[in-house]
Every structure is written in C-alpha cells, then in structure tokens.
Amino acid sequence: MKVIIMRHSRVKYIWKKWYTSDEFNKACKEYDSSFVEHTEQNLPDYNYKNIYISTLPRSRETAISIFGQTHLRQTELIDEVPLRSAFDSKIKLPLWFWNFAGRIQWLFNIGRQIEGRLNTKKTCEKFCKYAL
C-alpha cells in the first residue's frame, strides 16, 4: 500500500501579532473553522482508492479540490492537535510565544493542552490499525 501524507491548502486566515490568552484561544478556533485557498496540486498518478482526511473543514475542502468527492474517508484520528494558550493572561504576548509555549506543553504532556504527545502517539497507532 502506498501512503501519501499531505497538508491542507493555505488557510484564509490572518493572524495578529499579539494576543491575550483568551484572544489566542479564540483565534485558534477561528483558524480551525476557516476556509482554504484553492491551489493547483501536481500529484503522482496513482490509483487513489482510500483517501483519509481529517474532520476539519480545511482538510475536506483541500481533498475535494484535488480528488473530487470520491473515496474520501473522514476520521478524527488524523485531526490536527488543537492548540490552546499556555496559561491565562490579560497581557498581550506575541503570537510566536503562544505557539511555542503551547507546543512545548504538548511535547511534555502538560494538561493545559487538549492533547499531549503521548495521546497523539496512541491516536496515531489507532489510525494505523484502522487504515490497514
């Protein structure tokens, strides 16, 4: 079986440079529900029988623009890990900080994040069993 892993098309969302924790959490949710820009994709010519996509709208939009409606199998097992602010703050901090701190918390399985690295690994293993 051949597996192609691809990212969604560019998301139509403009990030600000500074956020409070609440603003950052809201922006992450808005990003996750935003549409994508349609771009040309040049993929190898394979017989695509099973195309697995996440449940995020941007994943479905991208797949339909490339493959059409056929053979799309949606599963939450490959959804991107949602990101939250690393702590509560009324002080605006730079976007890069929120992204960095949240991913460090993910790496070290800090409960503030919705999912940690160990849970992501378990989900990945579930997907491999599901898809094979």
Residue pairs with C-beta under 8 A, 6 or more apart in sequence:
1 132
2 46
4 43
4 44
4 46
6 41
6 62
8 36
8 56
8 58
8 59
8 61
8 62
9 36
9 37
9 38
9 39
9 58
9 61
9 62
9 65
10 36
10 37
10 39
11 31
11 34
11 35
11 36
11 37
11 58
12 34
12 35
12 36
12 37
13 30
13 31
13 34
15 27
15 31
15 95
16 23
16 27
16 95
17 94
17 95
18 92
18 93
18 94
18 95
19 27
19 85
19 92
19 93
19 95
19 98
20 89
20 90
20 91
20 92
20 93
21 85
21 86
21 87
21 88
21 89
21 90
21 98
22 85
22 88
23 92
24 84
24 85
24 95
24 98
25 84
25 85
28 82
28 83
28 84
32 56
32 58
32 80
32 82
33 57
34 57
34 58
35 57
35 58
35 61
36 58
36 61
36 62
38 61
38 65
41 65
41 66
43 66
48 67
48 71
49 71
50 71
50 73
50 131
51 63
51 67
51 71
51 72
51 73
52 73
52 74
52 75
52 78
52 127
52 131
53 59
53 60
53 62
53 63
53 72
53 73
53 74
53 75
53 78
54 74
54 75
54 76
54 78
54 79
54 80
55 74
55 75
55 76
55 79
56 79
56 80
59 74
60 72
60 74
63 72
64 72
75 127
75 130
77 123
77 124
77 126
77 127
77 130
78 127
81 106
81 113
81 114
81 115
81 120
82 114
82 115
83 98
83 99
83 102
83 103
83 106
83 113
84 102
84 112
84 113
84 114
85 98
85 101
85 102
85 112
86 98
86 101
86 102
86 104
86 105
86 112
87 101
87 112
102 113
104 110
105 112
105 113
105 116
106 113
106 115
106 116
106 117
106 120
107 117
108 116
108 117
109 116
109 117
109 118
109 119
110 116
115 123
